[in-house]
């Protein structure tokens, strides 16, 4: 969201794709193919790292802006990041470093790799609960309205971009089947959370840390499927 607000849709998506992927979220091999010029989407690790690099700000300014936006969307000014998780992410990040340096070598990242990764690791360590996550879903369901300055995009266009990418990529390489089975725009995280936004209706969040082979919450998907059916929330 911040990258699109800072630079506009065209600039951002020249550097990261809109497409879903049948590969795991932390894959790197396609990035080194001769015809491959950008990550498939912003939801896999490679795309998230590139997108983080596109946010305005030097040093930890990028992260501070991400954290402030998270607080605004969740309506919770006390949200911060978990330093223990951040340090763990940083100390076990060989594959993410490989991704970032490979993209740097191919001109996809122009800033200092370690600075970009530091902001990315802190972003991955933001600590919220299920209510915060549901409130973020509400913010998106309400059209991403209420921010101070959208700069290079309208709230409506930003909202359509976010919802579209949630549908095609939000559940990693399980997104297609999830769209068929559940039918609501959702985004999962490897911490066990799933957030869904049903436009003009509501936001939903679930949390259950046991993950399936796609690194999505197993129980969370079941809850989302049940709620979508019982409350008639399916969009497809």
C-alpha positions in Angstrom: 0.0 0.0 0.0 2.7 2.5 0.9 4.8 1.7 -2.2 1.8 2.3 -4.4 0.9 5.5 -2.6 4.5 6.8 -2.8 5.1 5.9 -6.5 1.9 4.9 -8.2 0.6 1.6 -9.6 2.6 1.6 -12.8 6.0 2.2 -11.2 5.5 -0.5 -8.5 4.2 -3.1 -10.9 7.0 -2.7 -13.3 9.1 -4.1 -10.5 6.9 -6.7 -9.0 4.1 -8.7 -10.7 0.3 -9.2 -10.2 0.4 -12.9 -10.9 -0.2 -15.9 -8.7 2.4 -18.6 -8.5 2.5 -22.4 -8.2 5.8 -22.2 -6.3 6.4 -21.9 -2.5 6.4 -18.5 -0.9 10.2 -18.5 -0.4 11.2 -19.8 -3.8 14.2 -18.3 -5.5 15.0 -20.4 -8.6 12.8 -18.6 -11.1 14.4 -15.3 -10.3 17.6 -16.5 -12.0 16.0 -17.7 -15.3 17.1 -15.6 -18.3 13.5 -14.4 -19.1 12.6 -13.7 -15.5 12.7 -10.0 -14.6 10.6 -9.5 -11.5 9.0 -11.5 -8.6 5.5 -12.9 -9.4 3.6 -10.8 -6.8 4.1 -8.8 -3.6 2.9 -11.6 -1.3 5.8 -14.0 -1.8 9.1 -13.2 0.0 10.9 -12.0 -3.1 8.1 -9.6 -4.0 7.7 -8.4 -0.4 11.4 -7.6 -0.2 11.3 -5.6 -3.5 8.1 -3.8 -2.4 9.7 -2.9 0.9 12.6 -1.4 -1.0 10.1 0.8 -2.9 8.8 2.6 0.2 10.1 6.1 0.7 12.5 6.7 3.5 16.1 6.2 4.6 17.3 3.9 7.4 14.4 2.8 9.6 12.1 5.4 8.2 10.5 2.8 5.9 9.7 0.6 8.9 8.3 3.4 11.0 5.9 4.3 8.2 4.8 0.7 7.8 4.2 0.5 11.6 2.3 3.7 11.6 0.1 2.5 8.8 -0.5 -0.8 10.6 -1.6 1.1 13.7 -4.0 3.3 11.7 -5.6 0.3 9.9 -5.9 -1.7 13.1 -7.1 1.4 15.1 -4.5 0.5 17.8 -1.7 3.0 18.5 0.1 0.7 20.9 1.1 -1.9 18.2 4.9 -2.4 18.0 7.2 -5.2 16.8 8.6 -8.2 18.8 12.3 -7.7 19.1 13.0 -11.4 19.8 11.2 -12.4 16.6 13.0 -9.7 14.7 16.4 -10.9 15.9 15.5 -14.5 15.1 14.3 -13.5 11.6 17.6 -11.7 11.1 19.8 -14.5 12.3 18.2 -17.2 10.3 17.6 -15.3 7.0 20.2 -16.9 4.7 17.6 -17.7 2.1 16.0 -14.2 2.2 19.5 -12.7 1.8 20.1 -15.0 -1.2 16.8 -13.7 -2.7 17.7 -10.1 -2.0 21.3 -10.2 -3.3 20.2 -12.1 -6.4 17.6 -9.4 -7.1 20.1 -6.7 -6.4 22.5 -8.3 -9.0 19.7 -8.2 -11.6 18.8 -4.5 -10.9 15.5 -5.2 -9.1 16.7 -3.6 -5.9 18.7 -0.3 -6.0 19.2 0.3 -2.3 21.6 -1.2 0.3 20.4 -4.8 0.7 21.0 -5.1 4.4 19.0 -1.9 5.1 16.1 -3.2 3.0 16.2 -6.5 4.8 16.4 -4.9 8.2 13.1 -3.1 7.5 11.6 -6.2 6.0 12.5 -8.3 9.1 11.0 -5.7 11.5 7.9 -5.6 9.3 7.7 -9.4 9.6 7.9 -9.1 13.4 5.0 -6.6 13.9 3.0 -8.0 16.8 -0.8 -7.9 16.6 -3.7 -10.0 17.9 -6.7 -11.4 16.1 -8.8 -8.3 16.8 -6.2 -6.1 15.3 -6.0 -8.3 12.2 -9.8 -8.2 11.9 -9.8 -4.4 12.1 -7.3 -4.3 9.2 -9.8 -6.5 7.3 -12.5 -3.9 8.1 -10.3 -1.1 6.9 -9.8 -2.8 3.5 -13.5 -3.9 3.3 -14.4 -0.2 3.8 -12.4 0.8 0.8 -9.0 1.8 2.4 -10.6 5.1 3.3 -9.4 7.6 5.9 -5.7 7.9 5.4 -4.2 11.4 5.4 -2.5 11.4 2.0 -2.8 8.9 -0.9 -0.3 10.9 -3.0 -0.2 8.9 -6.3 -3.4 6.8 -6.0 -7.0 7.2 -5.0 -8.4 5.2 -2.1 -10.7 3.3 -4.4 -7.9 2.3 -6.8 -5.7 1.3 -3.9 -8.4 -0.9 -2.5 -9.0 -2.6 -5.8 -5.3 -3.4 -6.1 -5.1 -4.8 -2.6 -8.3 -7.0 -3.0 -7.2 -8.3 -6.4 -3.8 -9.3 -5.2 -5.3 -10.9 -2.1 -7.5 -13.1 -4.4 -4.7 -14.1 -6.7 -1.8 -14.4 -4.3 -2.9 -13.9 -0.7 -2.8 -17.6 0.2 0.5 -18.3 -1.5 0.5 -21.2 -4.0 -2.9 -22.3 -2.7 -4.7 -19.1 -3.7 -6.6 -20.5 -6.7 -8.1 -23.5 -4.9 -8.8 -21.3 -1.8 -10.7 -18.8 -4.1 -12.8 -21.7 -5.4 -13.4 -23.3 -2.0 -13.8 -20.2 0.2 -14.5 -17.4 -2.3 -13.4 -14.4 -0.3 -10.3 -12.2 -0.6 -7.9 -13.3 2.1 -4.2 -13.0 3.2 -2.4 -15.6 5.3 0.8 -15.4 7.3 3.2 -18.0 8.5 2.4 -17.0 12.1 -1.0 -18.7 11.7 -3.2 -15.7 11.0 -5.6 -15.3 8.1 -7.3 -11.9 7.3 -10.3 -11.6 5.0 -12.0 -8.5 3.6 -15.5 -8.7 2.1 -16.0 -5.4 0.3 -18.7 -3.1 2.0 -19.5 -5.8 4.5 -17.0 -6.8 7.0 -13.5 -8.0 7.9 -12.7 -11.3 9.5 -9.5 -12.7 11.2 -8.7 -16.1 12.4 -5.6 -17.4 14.3 -4.5 -21.0 14.6 -0.7 -21.7 14.3 -0.7 -25.2 12.8 0.2 -24.8 9.1 -0.5 -27.0 6.1 1.9 -27.8 3.3 1.3 -24.4 1.7 2.2 -22.6 5.0 -1.4 -21.5 5.6 -3.3 -22.0 8.8 -5.1 -25.3 8.5 -7.9 -24.6 11.0 -8.1 -21.0 9.9 -9.0 -22.0 6.4 -11.7 -24.3 7.8 -13.1 -21.4 9.8 -13.1 -19.1 6.8 -14.8 -21.7 4.6 -17.5 -22.3 7.3 -18.1 -18.5 7.9 -18.2 -17.7 4.2 -20.9 -20.4 3.7 -23.0 -19.7 6.8 -23.0 -15.9 6.4 -23.3 -16.0 2.6 -20.1 -14.1 2.1 -18.7 -15.8 -1.0 -17.9 -13.4 -3.8 -17.4 -16.2 -6.4 
